[in-house]
Amino acid sequence: LTDQDSLDRCRPCRYSEDQETLREIWDTWMDCSKLTPSWENLLLYGQCFGVTKPFASFLEQHTETLLAQPFPPEWEPSLTEGILTSDLEDACFEAYIRAAPGIEPSVSIEQIPQGHMRILLEHQYMDFSREMADELRTFYPRLYPLALAVNKERVMEHPGEYTAGMNDLDALVEYDKLDDSEKVFFIEKYASREYTKTVA
């Protein structure tokens, strides 16, 4: 490959029987910035090898350039799922999530890094069902109050589907995402004993 080239020129190599060698070559090209930063190159690589560390590093290195380009219509949801569970830097992950076509993730919450999960909650990327609430309380209890706050309309409409402990209420009282009346709502609905912390 010449400097700043495309994997598409090597498309016949995709059918090589020696996939391990092919991956080593493509990983080297990505690591050495021998590829034009494009979604098409990432798509072709991802279709062969998924979201690997070289894939994530290439995305991190060229985030600004890539996000200035439209996503190809054939961009695969499986690649977004791979990015959800990757160790992609949080800032890059947030920029990707804001721009990429939305998907309904099928991966379990415990597979998603906590930093990524926080970003998904803040952007209300996933449906906040009772099942999701239960998983959050199990795997990421510190993020559970954030989920209640950003999904306050749903929680206030169906309060019986959700629970909140005293530690959750302490966190909710501190959130600027809730006004005082909303904080009082949570306290009145979920406090298991007299709540004395000042709401202001």
Backbone hydrogen bonds in HBPLUS format (Angstrom, degrees):
<---DONOR---> <-ACCEPTOR-->    atom                        ^
c    i                          cat <-CA-CA->   ^        H-A-AA   ^      H-
h    n   atom  resd res      DA  || num        DHA   H-A  angle D-A-AA Bond
n    s   type  num  typ     dist DA aas  dist angle  dist       angle   num
A0005-ASP N   A0034-LYS O   2.95 MM  29  6.27 169.3  1.96 135.0 135.0     1
A0036-THR N   A0005-ASP O   2.78 MM  31  5.30 161.1  1.81 146.5 146.5     2
A0009-ARG N   A0006-SER O   3.41 MM   3  5.94 154.2  2.48 108.3 113.3     3
A0010-CYS N   A0007-LEU O   2.85 MM   3  5.40 152.0  1.93 114.2 123.3     4
A0011-ARG N   A0008-ASP O   3.10 MM   3  4.97 153.0  2.17 112.7 110.0     5
A0013-CYS N   A0010-CYS O   2.77 MM   3  5.51 144.5  1.90 124.1 134.3     6
A0014-ARG N   A0011-ARG O   2.91 MM   3  5.49 158.2  1.95 119.3 126.3     7
A0015-TYR N   A0012-PRO O   3.16 MM   3  5.93 163.7  2.19 118.3 122.4     8
A0016-SER N   A0013-CYS O   2.93 MM   3  5.15 164.7  1.95 116.3 117.3     9
A0022-LEU N   A0018-ASP O   3.12 MM   4  6.39 162.5  2.15 150.2 155.6    10
A0023-ARG N   A0019-GLN O   2.86 MM   4  6.03 158.6  1.91 147.8 153.1    11
A0024-GLU N   A0020-GLU O   3.05 MM   4  6.31 157.0  2.11 144.1 150.2    12
A0025-ILE N   A0021-THR O   3.00 MM   4  6.30 156.0  2.06 151.5 157.5    13
A0026-TRP N   A0022-LEU O   2.95 MM   4  6.23 170.3  1.96 155.7 158.0    14
A0027-ASP N   A0023-ARG O   2.77 MM   4  5.87 161.6  1.80 155.1 160.5    15
A0028-THR N   A0024-GLU O   3.05 MM   4  6.18 154.5  2.12 140.5 146.9    16
A0029-TRP N   A0025-ILE O   3.00 MM   4  6.35 157.8  2.05 151.2 157.3    17
A0030-MET N   A0026-TRP O   2.98 MM   4  6.24 156.0  2.03 149.4 155.6    18
A0031-ASP N   A0027-ASP O   2.84 MM   4  6.06 163.4  1.87 152.2 157.2    19
A0032-CYS N   A0028-THR O   2.94 MM   4  6.02 148.5  2.04 148.2 156.0    20
A0034-LYS N   A0029-TRP O   2.91 MM   5  5.05 171.3  1.92 161.6 159.4    21
A0033-SER N   A0030-MET O   3.19 MM   3  5.18 164.0  2.21 106.7 109.6    22
A0042-LEU N   A0038-SER O   3.23 MM   4  6.60 164.4  2.25 148.4 152.2    23
A0043-LEU N   A0039-TRP O   2.71 MM   4  5.84 154.0  1.77 150.0 158.0    24
A0044-LEU N   A0040-GLU O   2.97 MM   4  6.15 164.8  1.99 148.3 151.5    25
A0045-TYR N   A0041-ASN O   3.00 MM   4  6.21 166.2  2.02 151.4 155.3    26
A0046-GLY N   A0042-LEU O   2.76 MM   4  5.83 165.8  1.78 149.4 154.4    27
A0047-GLN N   A0043-LEU O   2.84 MM   4  6.00 150.2  1.93 151.0 158.3    28
A0048-CYS N   A0045-TYR O   3.00 MM   3  5.33 133.2  2.22 103.8 116.7    29
A0049-PHE N   A0045-TYR O   2.85 MM   4  6.06 164.2  1.87 160.2 165.4    30
A0050-GLY N   A0046-GLY O   2.80 MM   4  4.12 145.7  1.92 115.0 120.8    31
A0056-ALA N   A0052-THR O   2.95 MM   4  6.28 163.2  1.98 153.6 157.3    32
A0057-SER N   A0053-LYS O   2.82 MM   4  6.00 161.1  1.86 154.2 159.9    33
A0058-PHE N   A0054-PRO O   2.91 MM   4  5.99 157.6  1.96 145.7 151.5    34
A0059-LEU N   A0055-PHE O   3.02 MM   4  6.29 155.7  2.08 147.9 154.7    35
A0060-GLU N   A0056-ALA O   2.87 MM   4  6.14 157.0  1.93 150.2 156.6    36
A0061-GLN N   A0057-SER O   2.87 MM   4  6.02 160.5  1.91 149.7 155.1    37
A0062-HIS N   A0058-PHE O   3.09 MM   4  6.14 144.0  2.23 142.0 150.4    38
A0066-LEU N   A0062-HIS O   2.89 MM   4  6.02 169.0  1.90 165.2 168.8    39
A0067-LEU N   A0063-THR O   2.87 MM   4  6.00 167.5  1.89 160.2 163.3    40
A0068-ALA N   A0065-THR O   3.31 MM   3  5.37 147.8  2.42  97.6 106.8    41
A0069-GLN N   A0066-LEU O   2.93 MM   3  5.45 160.8  1.97 115.5 121.4    42
A0075-TRP N   A0072-PRO O   2.94 MM   3  5.45 159.5  1.98 125.9 125.9    43
A0079-LEU N   A0076-GLU O   2.96 MM   3  5.58 146.1  2.07 116.8 125.4    44
A0080-THR N   A0077-PRO O   3.08 MM   3  5.18 117.4  2.48  98.2 113.0    45
A0081-GLU N   A0077-PRO O   2.98 MM   4  6.35 157.7  2.03 152.9 159.6    46
A0082-GLY N   A0078-SER O   2.95 MM   4  6.16 148.2  2.05 136.5 145.1    47
A0083-ILE N   A0079-LEU O   2.93 MM   4  6.21 145.4  2.05 142.8 152.2    48
A0084-LEU N   A0080-THR O   2.89 MM   4  6.19 147.0  2.00 148.0 157.2    49
A0085-THR N   A0081-GLU O   3.36 MM   4  6.67 149.4  2.46 144.8 150.3    50
A0086-SER N   A0083-ILE O   3.23 MM   3  4.91 157.4  2.29  97.3 104.1    51
A0093-PHE N   A0089-GLU O   2.81 MM   4  6.02 160.2  1.85 157.7 164.7    52
A0094-GLU N   A0090-ASP O   2.84 MM   4  6.05 160.4  1.88 153.5 157.4    53
A0095-ALA N   A0091-ALA O   3.13 MM   4  6.34 160.1  2.17 143.3 148.5    54
A0096-TYR N   A0092-CYS O   2.92 MM   4  6.16 155.8  1.98 150.1 157.0    55
A0097-ILE N   A0093-PHE O   2.89 MM   4  6.13 167.5  1.91 156.7 159.3    56
A0098-ARG N   A0094-GLU O   3.04 MM   4  6.18 154.2  2.11 148.2 154.6    57
A0099-ALA N   A0096-TYR O   3.02 MM   3  5.30 136.4  2.21 103.9 116.1    58
A0100-ALA N   A0096-TYR O   2.78 MM   4  5.75 159.9  1.82 168.8 174.0    59
A0111-GLN N   A0108-SER O   3.00 MM   3  5.61 156.2  2.06 116.7 124.0    60
A0112-ILE N   A0109-ILE O   2.99 MM   3  5.40 158.8  2.03 115.0 121.8    61
A0117-MET N   A0113-PRO O   2.88 MM   4  6.15 156.9  1.93 154.9 162.7    62
A0118-ARG N   A0114-GLN O   2.91 MM   4  6.18 154.8  1.98 152.1 157.7    63
A0119-ILE N   A0115-GLY O   3.27 MM   4  6.53 158.4  2.32 142.4 147.4    64
A0120-LEU N   A0116-HIS O   2.92 MM   4  6.23 160.4  1.96 154.3 159.8    65
A0121-LEU N   A0117-MET O   2.97 MM   4  6.20 156.4  2.02 150.4 156.3    66
A0122-GLU N   A0118-ARG O   2.92 MM   4  6.18 162.9  1.95 151.9 156.6    67
A0123-HIS N   A0119-ILE O   3.05 MM   4  6.24 145.2  2.18 147.3 155.7    68
A0125-TYR N   A0120-LEU O   2.89 MM   5  5.09 171.7  1.90 154.6 155.9    69
A0124-GLN N   A0121-LEU O   2.97 MM   3  4.83 159.0  2.01 103.6 109.7    70
A0129-SER N   A0127-ASP O   2.99 MM   2  5.77 127.7  2.27 108.2  92.9    71
A0133-ALA N   A0129-SER O   2.97 MM   4  6.24 156.2  2.03 146.6 153.5    72
A0134-ASP N   A0130-ARG O   2.96 MM   4  6.25 155.7  2.02 148.8 154.5    73
A0135-GLU N   A0131-GLU O   3.03 MM   4  6.34 155.6  2.09 146.5 153.0    74
A0136-LEU N   A0132-MET O   2.89 MM   4  6.14 158.3  1.93 153.1 158.9    75
A0137-ARG N   A0133-ALA O   3.03 MM   4  6.29 161.9  2.07 150.9 155.1    76
A0138-THR N   A0134-ASP O   3.12 MM   4  6.32 139.2  2.29 138.1 148.9    77
A0138-THR N   A0135-GLU O   3.13 MM   3  5.04 124.8  2.45  92.1 106.6    78
A0139-PHE N   A0135-GLU O   2.85 MM   4  6.04 171.5  1.86 162.0 162.7    79
A0140-TYR N   A0136-LEU O   2.73 MM   4  4.94 142.6  1.87 130.5 143.3    80
A0143-LEU N   A0140-TYR O   2.91 MM   3  5.53 150.2  2.00 118.8 127.8    81
A0144-TYR N   A0141-PRO O   3.21 MM   3  5.15 148.1  2.32  97.4 106.8    82
A0147-ALA N   A0143-LEU O   3.04 MM   4  6.40 154.3  2.11 153.0 160.7    83
A0148-LEU N   A0144-TYR O   3.02 MM   4  6.39 154.6  2.08 153.6 160.5    84
A0149-ALA N   A0145-PRO O   2.94 MM   4  6.19 155.3  2.00 147.9 154.6    85
A0150-VAL N   A0146-LEU O   2.94 MM   4  6.17 170.3  1.95 161.5 162.2    86
A0151-ASN N   A0147-ALA O   3.10 MM   4  5.98 136.7  2.30 137.3 147.9    87
A0152-LYS N   A0149-ALA O   3.32 MM   3  4.99 145.3  2.45 110.8 106.3    88
A0155-VAL N   A0151-ASN O   3.07 MM   4  6.33 166.2  2.09 156.6 161.1    89
A0156-MET N   A0152-LYS O   2.80 MM   4  5.83 164.1  1.82 152.0 156.3    90
A0157-GLU N   A0153-GLU O   3.02 MM   4  6.10 138.0  2.20 137.4 148.3    91
A0158-HIS N   A0154-ARG O   2.95 MM   4  6.13 145.3  2.07 145.8 154.8    92
A0161-GLU N   A0158-HIS O   3.12 MM   3  5.81 164.2  2.15 121.8 126.5    93
A0162-TYR N   A0159-PRO O   3.23 MM   3  5.66 164.7  2.25 113.2 117.9    94
A0169-LEU N   A0165-GLY O   2.98 MM   4  6.34 153.9  2.05 150.4 157.8    95
A0170-ASP N   A0166-MET O   2.97 MM   4  6.26 152.8  2.05 145.9 153.0    96
A0171-ALA N   A0167-ASN O   3.16 MM   4  6.46 154.9  2.23 143.8 149.4    97
A0172-LEU N   A0168-ASP O   2.88 MM   4  6.17 156.8  1.94 149.7 157.0    98
A0173-VAL N   A0169-LEU O   2.93 MM   4  6.09 156.8  1.98 153.4 157.8    99
A0174-GLU N   A0171-ALA O   3.07 MM   3  5.31 135.9  2.27 101.4 113.6   100
A0175-TYR N   A0172-LEU O   3.08 MM   3  5.23 152.3  2.16 104.5 113.0   101
A0182-GLU N   A0179-ASP O   3.09 MM   3  5.39 122.1  2.44 104.0 118.1   102
A0183-LYS N   A0179-ASP O   3.03 MM   4  6.35 155.5  2.09 154.9 162.6   103
A0184-VAL N   A0180-ASP O   2.94 MM   4  6.18 157.9  1.99 150.3 156.1   104
A0185-PHE N   A0181-SER O   3.01 MM   4  6.22 147.9  2.12 137.7 146.3   105
A0186-PHE N   A0182-GLU O   3.14 MM   4  6.48 161.3  2.17 150.9 153.2   106
A0187-ILE N   A0183-LYS O   3.06 MM   4  6.35 161.2  2.10 149.9 155.2   107
A0188-GLU N   A0184-VAL O   2.85 MM   4  6.02 169.0  1.87 156.6 159.4   108
A0189-LYS N   A0185-PHE O   2.95 MM   4  6.09 151.9  2.03 151.0 158.8   109
A0190-TYR N   A0186-PHE O   2.93 MM   4  5.85 155.5  1.99 149.3 155.2   110
A0191-ALA N   A0187-ILE O   2.95 MM   4  5.11 154.3  2.02 138.8 141.0   111
